[in-house]
Amino acid sequence: VLVDFYADWCAPCMKMKPFLDKIAVDMSQEVKVLRVDVETHKSLANELKISAIPILRLYKNNSMVWEQNGFIGEKELREAINKLK
C-alpha cells in the first residue's frame, strides 16, 4: 500500500497527483494507492508524525518499508515500487 499524505494547498502534492492516479491504475496488481488529506485527517497525521508534506510511505505486510519526504518524480517512484516487490 502506497500512502500519499497531502493537502490541497500544497503545490508539490498537486503536481504529484496525476501520476499517482496513473500509478494506481497502471500498477494496480502491485500496489494500492491511498491519498490522505492531512487537513481533513489531522489526528491521523499527528499520530503518524506527519510534520511536512508531501510524504509518501509504502507499507508491505503491515510494516513501513519505504518513505519519501518531499517531491519525487514519476520515474523514481515507479523504480522504488518495483525494487520493493
Residue frames as qw, qx, qy, qz and C-alpha x, y, z in Angstrom:
[[0.000, 0.891, 0.454, 0.000, 0.00, 0.00, 0.00],
 [0.395, 0.194, 0.004, 0.898, 1.37, 3.39, -1.03],
 [0.171, -0.823, -0.492, 0.226, 0.04, 6.20, 1.18],
 [0.317, 0.434, 0.111, 0.836, 0.28, 9.77, -0.07],
 [0.255, -0.697, -0.454, 0.493, -0.05, 12.36, 2.71],
 [0.267, 0.327, 0.330, 0.845, -1.02, 15.65, 1.06],
 [0.085, 0.636, 0.443, -0.625, -3.04, 18.87, 1.28],
 [0.475, 0.731, 0.459, 0.170, -4.90, 20.70, -1.48],
 [0.019, 0.991, -0.078, -0.103, -2.85, 23.88, -0.91],
 [0.582, -0.511, 0.523, 0.356, 0.47, 22.01, -1.36],
 [0.492, 0.699, -0.311, -0.415, 1.87, 22.68, -4.86],
 [0.090, 0.415, -0.895, -0.132, 4.25, 19.67, -4.96],
 [0.428, 0.144, 0.834, -0.316, 1.38, 17.46, -3.75],
 [0.608, 0.609, 0.246, -0.446, -0.86, 18.62, -6.58],
 [0.333, 0.660, -0.584, -0.337, 1.97, 18.17, -9.09],
 [0.085, -0.250, 0.964, -0.027, 2.30, 14.52, -7.99],
 [0.609, 0.204, 0.531, -0.553, -1.44, 13.72, -8.02],
 [0.723, 0.479, -0.213, -0.450, -1.80, 12.98, -11.78],
 [0.497, 0.416, -0.761, -0.029, 0.98, 10.41, -11.85],
 [0.244, -0.136, 0.839, -0.466, -0.09, 8.89, -8.52],
 [0.719, 0.293, 0.277, -0.566, -3.53, 8.37, -10.07],
 [0.662, 0.519, -0.470, -0.265, -1.85, 6.85, -13.12],
 [0.142, 0.367, -0.891, 0.226, 0.28, 4.52, -10.97],
 [0.525, 0.003, 0.628, -0.575, -2.85, 3.44, -9.08],
 [0.819, 0.403, 0.053, -0.405, -4.28, 2.19, -12.39],
 [0.578, 0.603, -0.546, -0.066, -1.12, 1.01, -14.17],
 [0.268, 0.338, -0.840, 0.330, 0.31, -0.83, -11.16],
 [0.681, -0.344, 0.075, -0.642, -2.93, -1.96, -9.52],
 [0.934, -0.045, -0.354, -0.016, -1.63, -5.55, -9.29],
 [0.618, 0.205, -0.460, 0.604, 1.49, -4.41, -7.41],
 [0.192, -0.097, -0.441, 0.871, 0.33, -1.54, -5.21],
 [0.108, -0.788, -0.593, -0.120, -2.80, 0.08, -3.84],
 [0.251, 0.254, -0.106, 0.928, -2.55, 3.88, -3.67],
 [0.279, -0.767, -0.564, 0.124, -4.29, 5.74, -0.85],
 [0.212, 0.485, -0.054, 0.847, -4.33, 9.51, -0.51],
 [0.425, -0.625, -0.563, 0.335, -4.73, 11.07, 2.93],
 [0.070, 0.769, 0.074, 0.631, -5.56, 14.77, 3.21],
 [0.468, -0.083, -0.579, 0.662, -3.71, 15.90, 6.33],
 [0.198, -0.196, 0.109, -0.954, -6.08, 18.84, 6.76],
 [0.725, -0.240, -0.314, -0.564, -9.12, 16.56, 6.90],
 [0.910, -0.241, -0.333, 0.062, -7.38, 13.85, 8.94],
 [0.030, 0.803, -0.405, 0.436, -5.29, 15.93, 11.36],
 [0.714, -0.511, 0.411, -0.245, -5.41, 13.42, 14.21],
 [0.966, 0.154, 0.149, 0.142, -4.16, 10.61, 11.95],
 [0.520, 0.718, -0.212, 0.412, -1.39, 12.85, 10.59],
 [0.279, -0.757, 0.433, -0.402, -0.36, 13.70, 14.17],
 [0.893, -0.277, 0.328, -0.133, -0.47, 10.05, 15.25],
 [0.905, 0.283, 0.139, 0.285, 1.75, 9.05, 12.31],
 [0.453, -0.630, 0.143, 0.614, 4.08, 12.02, 12.95],
 [0.492, 0.557, 0.407, 0.531, 3.47, 13.64, 9.56],
 [0.283, -0.711, -0.160, 0.624, 5.11, 17.03, 10.06],
 [0.077, 0.520, -0.386, -0.758, 5.67, 18.05, 6.43],
 [0.727, 0.432, 0.525, -0.089, 4.10, 17.23, 3.08],
 [0.893, 0.029, -0.249, -0.374, 4.18, 15.63, 0.65],
 [0.308, -0.428, 0.840, -0.125, 5.17, 12.37, 2.30],
 [0.815, 0.150, -0.427, -0.361, 4.83, 9.03, 0.60],
 [0.405, -0.407, 0.782, -0.241, 5.00, 5.85, 2.65],
 [0.687, 0.169, -0.616, -0.346, 5.00, 2.34, 1.26],
 [0.592, -0.334, 0.603, -0.418, 3.71, -0.41, 3.52],
 [0.647, 0.198, -0.698, -0.235, 4.18, -4.14, 2.99],
 [0.646, -0.238, -0.712, 0.137, 2.78, -6.76, 5.39],
 [0.442, -0.843, -0.303, -0.054, 1.73, -4.00, 7.83],
 [0.598, -0.521, 0.056, 0.606, 5.24, -2.54, 8.05],
 [0.282, 0.930, -0.093, -0.215, 6.57, 0.64, 6.50],
 [0.859, -0.008, 0.299, 0.417, 9.28, -0.38, 4.04],
 [0.442, 0.257, 0.248, 0.823, 9.95, 2.93, 2.27],
 [0.057, -0.856, -0.371, 0.355, 9.37, 6.65, 2.82],
 [0.425, 0.365, 0.232, 0.795, 9.85, 9.72, 0.65],
 [0.142, -0.752, -0.336, 0.549, 9.76, 13.18, 2.18],
 [0.067, 0.622, -0.236, -0.744, 9.11, 15.87, -0.40],
 [0.696, 0.553, -0.107, -0.444, 8.52, 15.72, -4.13],
 [0.485, -0.225, 0.790, 0.301, 9.52, 12.67, -6.16],
 [0.401, 0.369, -0.454, -0.704, 9.14, 12.22, -9.89],
 [0.899, 0.112, 0.036, -0.422, 7.04, 9.50, -11.51],
 [0.733, 0.422, -0.529, 0.064, 10.02, 7.54, -12.84],
 [0.108, 0.420, -0.734, 0.522, 11.77, 7.49, -9.46],
 [0.623, -0.155, 0.433, -0.633, 8.59, 6.45, -7.69],
 [0.917, 0.220, -0.169, -0.286, 7.92, 3.59, -10.10],
 [0.554, 0.449, -0.652, 0.257, 11.53, 2.42, -9.64],
 [0.199, -0.356, 0.674, -0.616, 11.17, 2.49, -5.84],
 [0.813, -0.007, 0.231, -0.534, 7.93, 0.46, -6.00],
 [0.860, 0.352, -0.351, -0.113, 9.49, -2.07, -8.39],
 [0.289, 0.488, -0.727, 0.386, 12.54, -2.54, -6.12],
 [0.332, -0.229, 0.665, -0.629, 10.28, -3.43, -3.20],
 [0.791, 0.036, -0.321, -0.520, 8.13, -6.04, -4.96]]
